[in-house]
């Protein structure tokens, strides 16, 4: 489960709703929860820490470092491994744990110097037992290759959905060839593939408010047209479930991390697991 929404940047959530959503996820058997220190200035990590207190060992926690305070205009420089290690200590505190299962570099396009800083920090944190494995969140194959220079990169978190299939050309096959896991973020294209939006939709959250005007709105309308084509392929099946199931059928996909702001949203996503899927569905997407 993706936990960006728990930081409040997709609209404010009260504690009861957050805990009900996480409870629904646990009851459904979901065992991996992905967050980042920058999601709501640590609010998402804090929510997970509260909810999993006393049973943290039963679940896998994935978090990220690199964009702390970016939305506030004060992103850290990360010029030393000590900066990464300090952020890790803060995440451990917020998560109420003494280890992180998967720790990502959140920088999508790190420079060579930044890559060296993060890799050095991750190696030291792993040796100290504070992280179990490391990854990078990027859509750039060169950045992924640089992070796997010693063959130790465990996973890549990447943007992939039915309106953005760019990863099929290079990054997904590369990860599969190198036995690197993939965490698929935005598998519903930030809500587009729920099929609930129209050209008149007005977005009030921090993440999508740029979709309301200018070039952002033009891109939104173009993607809406793509969604309608995909709705035709779904042939009456719930669009969100269809969109998620299609990705689960894709070679190179390890896990999906759709976000949810309520138990109802999560139930809509879980329907993907029971959705009927045939070879004809796969063929239709291959020909698209």
C-alpha positions as CSV (number, residue, x, y, z in Angstrom):
1,X,0.0,0.0,0.0
2,X,1.3,3.4,-0.9
3,X,1.0,5.8,2.0
4,X,1.7,9.2,0.5
5,X,-1.9,10.2,1.2
6,X,-1.4,9.7,4.9
7,X,0.7,12.8,4.9
8,X,-2.2,15.0,4.0
9,X,-0.9,16.3,0.6
10,X,-3.9,14.7,-1.2
11,X,-6.3,16.2,1.2
12,X,-6.5,16.1,5.0
13,X,-7.3,12.8,6.6
14,X,-8.3,12.4,10.3
15,X,-6.7,9.8,12.4
16,X,-9.7,7.6,12.5
17,X,-9.9,7.4,8.7
18,X,-6.2,6.7,8.5
19,X,-6.3,3.8,11.0
20,X,-9.5,2.4,9.4
21,X,-7.7,2.3,6.0
22,X,-4.6,0.7,7.4
23,X,-6.7,-1.8,9.3
24,X,-8.6,-2.7,6.1
25,X,-5.2,-3.2,4.4
26,X,-3.9,-5.5,7.2
27,X,-7.2,-7.5,7.2
28,X,-6.8,-8.0,3.5
29,X,-3.3,-9.5,3.9
30,X,-1.3,-6.5,2.6
31,X,2.0,-6.6,4.3
32,X,4.2,-3.9,2.6
33,X,3.6,-0.2,3.3
34,X,5.5,2.4,1.3
35,X,6.1,5.9,2.6
36,X,8.7,8.7,2.6
37,X,10.1,11.2,5.0
38,X,8.9,14.0,2.8
39,X,5.2,12.9,2.8
40,X,3.7,15.6,5.0
41,X,7.0,16.4,6.6
42,X,7.1,13.0,8.3
43,X,3.3,12.8,9.0
44,X,2.9,9.6,6.9
45,X,5.8,7.9,8.7
46,X,4.4,8.9,12.1
47,X,1.0,7.5,11.2
48,X,2.5,4.1,10.3
49,X,4.6,4.2,13.5
50,X,1.6,4.7,15.6
51,X,-0.5,2.1,13.9
52,X,2.1,-0.7,13.8
53,X,3.5,-0.1,17.3
54,X,4.1,-3.4,19.1
55,X,3.7,-5.5,15.9
56,X,6.0,-3.8,13.5
57,X,7.9,-7.1,12.9
58,X,4.8,-8.5,11.1
59,X,5.1,-6.0,8.2
60,X,7.5,-4.7,5.7
61,X,8.2,-1.0,5.8
62,X,9.6,0.8,2.8
63,X,10.5,4.5,3.1
64,X,12.5,7.1,1.1
65,X,15.0,9.9,1.7
66,X,15.9,12.8,-0.5
67,X,12.9,15.2,-0.7
68,X,12.5,16.3,2.9
69,X,10.9,19.9,2.9
70,X,11.0,20.0,-0.9
71,X,7.4,21.2,-1.2
72,X,8.2,23.9,1.4
73,X,11.1,25.1,-0.8
74,X,13.9,23.9,1.6
75,X,15.1,20.6,0.2
76,X,18.3,19.4,1.9
77,X,21.5,19.3,-0.1
78,X,22.7,15.7,0.8
79,X,26.3,16.5,0.2
80,X,27.5,14.0,2.8
81,X,26.5,10.5,3.8
82,X,26.0,12.0,7.3
83,X,23.0,13.9,5.9
84,X,21.4,10.7,4.7
85,X,22.2,8.9,7.9
86,X,20.6,11.7,10.0
87,X,17.4,11.5,7.9
88,X,17.4,7.7,8.5
89,X,17.6,8.2,12.2
90,X,14.7,10.6,12.1
91,X,12.6,8.1,10.0
92,X,13.4,5.3,12.5
93,X,12.1,7.6,15.3
94,X,8.9,8.5,13.5
95,X,8.3,4.9,12.4
96,X,9.0,3.7,16.0
97,X,11.3,1.0,14.8
98,X,15.0,0.2,14.8
99,X,15.2,-1.0,11.2
100,X,13.8,-0.2,7.8
101,X,13.2,-3.1,5.4
102,X,13.7,-1.1,2.2
103,X,15.3,2.4,2.1
104,X,15.0,4.3,-1.2
105,X,16.9,7.3,-2.6
106,X,14.0,9.5,-3.4
107,X,16.0,11.6,-5.9
108,X,14.7,10.7,-9.3
109,X,17.8,12.0,-11.2
110,X,20.7,12.1,-8.7
111,X,24.0,13.5,-9.9
112,X,27.0,11.3,-9.8
113,X,28.1,13.0,-6.6
114,X,24.7,12.5,-5.0
115,X,24.7,8.8,-6.1
116,X,28.0,8.3,-4.4
117,X,26.8,10.0,-1.2
118,X,23.6,7.8,-1.1
119,X,25.4,4.6,-1.9
120,X,28.0,5.2,0.8
121,X,25.4,6.1,3.4
122,X,23.2,3.1,2.4
123,X,26.2,0.7,2.7
124,X,27.0,2.0,6.2
125,X,23.4,1.9,7.3
126,X,23.0,-1.7,6.1
127,X,26.2,-2.7,7.8
128,X,24.8,-1.2,11.0
129,X,21.6,-3.1,10.7
130,X,19.5,0.0,10.4
131,X,18.3,-0.9,6.9
132,X,17.9,-4.3,5.4
133,X,18.1,-3.3,1.7
134,X,18.2,-0.2,-0.5
135,X,16.5,1.0,-3.6
136,X,16.0,4.0,-5.8
137,X,12.8,5.7,-6.9
138,X,13.3,6.7,-10.5
139,X,12.0,6.4,-14.0
140,X,15.5,6.8,-15.5
141,X,17.3,3.6,-16.6
142,X,20.7,5.3,-16.2
143,X,20.0,6.3,-12.6
144,X,18.9,2.8,-11.8
145,X,22.1,1.3,-13.4
146,X,24.2,3.7,-11.4
147,X,22.6,2.6,-8.2
148,X,23.2,-1.0,-9.0
149,X,26.9,-0.5,-9.8
150,X,27.9,-3.1,-7.2
151,X,24.9,-5.4,-7.8
152,X,23.4,-4.5,-4.4
153,X,20.4,-2.4,-5.4
154,X,17.3,-4.5,-4.3
155,X,14.6,-2.6,-6.0
156,X,13.5,0.2,-8.2
157,X,10.3,2.2,-7.5
158,X,8.9,3.5,-10.8
159,X,6.0,5.2,-12.4
160,X,3.9,2.8,-14.5
161,X,0.3,2.6,-15.4
162,X,-1.9,2.1,-18.4
163,X,-1.7,5.7,-19.5
164,X,2.1,5.8,-19.1
165,X,3.7,2.5,-20.3
166,X,7.1,4.0,-21.0
167,X,8.7,1.6,-18.4
168,X,7.8,-1.4,-20.6
169,X,10.5,-0.3,-23.2
170,X,13.5,-0.3,-21.0
171,X,13.3,-0.1,-17.2
172,X,11.0,-3.0,-16.5
173,X,13.0,-5.5,-18.7
174,X,16.3,-4.2,-17.2
175,X,15.0,-4.8,-13.7
176,X,13.8,-8.3,-14.6
177,X,17.1,-9.2,-16.3
178,X,19.1,-8.1,-13.2
179,X,16.7,-9.7,-10.7
180,X,15.9,-6.3,-9.2
181,X,12.4,-6.0,-7.7
182,X,10.0,-3.3,-8.8
183,X,7.5,-1.3,-6.8
184,X,5.0,0.3,-9.1
185,X,3.9,3.7,-8.0
186,X,1.0,5.7,-9.4
187,X,-0.5,2.5,-10.9
188,X,-3.9,4.3,-11.1
189,X,-2.2,7.4,-12.7
190,X,-2.9,9.6,-9.6
191,X,-6.6,8.7,-9.7
192,X,-7.2,9.0,-13.4
193,X,-7.7,5.3,-13.8
194,X,-10.5,5.2,-11.3
195,X,-12.6,6.7,-14.0
196,X,-14.2,9.2,-11.7
197,X,-12.8,12.4,-13.2
198,X,-14.3,14.6,-16.0
199,X,-13.2,17.6,-17.9
200,X,-15.0,19.7,-15.3
201,X,-13.2,18.2,-12.2
202,X,-11.4,20.8,-10.1
203,X,-8.6,19.5,-7.9
204,X,-7.9,21.1,-4.5
205,X,-5.1,18.9,-3.3
206,X,-1.4,20.0,-3.3
207,X,-0.4,17.3,-5.8
208,X,-2.9,17.8,-8.6
209,X,-3.9,21.4,-8.3
210,X,-1.7,22.2,-11.3
211,X,-4.1,20.1,-13.4
212,X,-6.7,22.9,-13.2
213,X,-5.1,25.4,-15.5
214,X,-2.6,25.9,-18.4
215,X,-0.4,23.1,-19.7
216,X,-1.3,21.0,-16.7
217,X,-5.0,21.1,-17.7
218,X,-4.2,20.3,-21.3
219,X,-2.2,17.3,-20.3
220,X,-5.1,16.2,-18.0
221,X,-7.6,16.4,-20.8
222,X,-5.3,14.4,-23.1
223,X,-4.9,11.7,-20.5
224,X,-8.7,11.6,-19.9
225,X,-9.1,10.7,-23.5
226,X,-6.7,7.8,-23.0
227,X,-8.7,6.7,-20.0
228,X,-11.8,6.4,-22.1
229,X,-10.0,4.1,-24.5
230,X,-8.9,1.9,-21.6
231,X,-12.5,1.9,-20.3
232,X,-13.5,0.3,-23.5
233,X,-11.0,-2.5,-23.0
234,X,-12.3,-3.0,-19.5
235,X,-15.6,-4.0,-21.1
236,X,-17.8,-3.2,-18.2
237,X,-15.5,-4.4,-15.5
238,X,-14.5,-1.9,-12.7
239,X,-11.9,0.4,-14.3
240,X,-9.6,0.7,-11.2
241,X,-9.5,-3.1,-10.7
242,X,-8.9,-3.7,-14.5
243,X,-6.1,-1.1,-14.5
244,X,-4.3,-2.8,-11.5
245,X,-4.8,-6.3,-12.7
246,X,-3.3,-5.4,-16.1
247,X,-0.1,-4.4,-14.4
248,X,0.0,-7.5,-12.2
249,X,0.0,-9.5,-15.4
250,X,3.0,-7.6,-16.8
251,X,6.4,-9.3,-16.7
252,X,8.9,-7.5,-14.5
253,X,6.3,-6.2,-12.0
254,X,7.0,-7.3,-8.4
255,X,4.3,-5.4,-6.5
256,X,2.0,-2.5,-6.9
257,X,1.7,0.3,-4.3
258,X,-1.5,2.2,-5.0
259,X,-2.5,4.8,-2.5
260,X,-5.8,4.8,-0.6
261,X,-7.5,7.5,1.5
262,X,-10.3,5.3,2.8
263,X,-11.4,1.6,3.2
264,X,-13.7,2.1,0.3
265,X,-10.9,3.1,-2.1
266,X,-8.9,0.1,-0.9
267,X,-11.8,-2.3,-1.5
268,X,-12.0,-1.0,-5.1
269,X,-8.3,-1.8,-5.5
270,X,-8.5,-5.2,-3.9
271,X,-11.1,-6.2,-6.5
272,X,-8.2,-6.5,-8.9
273,X,-7.2,-9.8,-7.3
274,X,-10.5,-11.5,-8.2
275,X,-11.0,-9.9,-11.6
276,X,-11.4,-12.3,-14.4
277,X,-8.4,-12.1,-16.8
278,X,-7.9,-13.9,-20.1
279,X,-5.3,-14.3,-22.8
280,X,-7.5,-12.0,-24.9
281,X,-7.1,-9.2,-22.3
282,X,-3.4,-9.5,-22.5
283,X,-3.5,-9.5,-26.3
284,X,-5.7,-6.4,-26.4
285,X,-3.2,-4.5,-24.3
286,X,-0.3,-5.7,-26.3
287,X,-1.9,-4.4,-29.5
288,X,-2.9,-1.1,-28.0
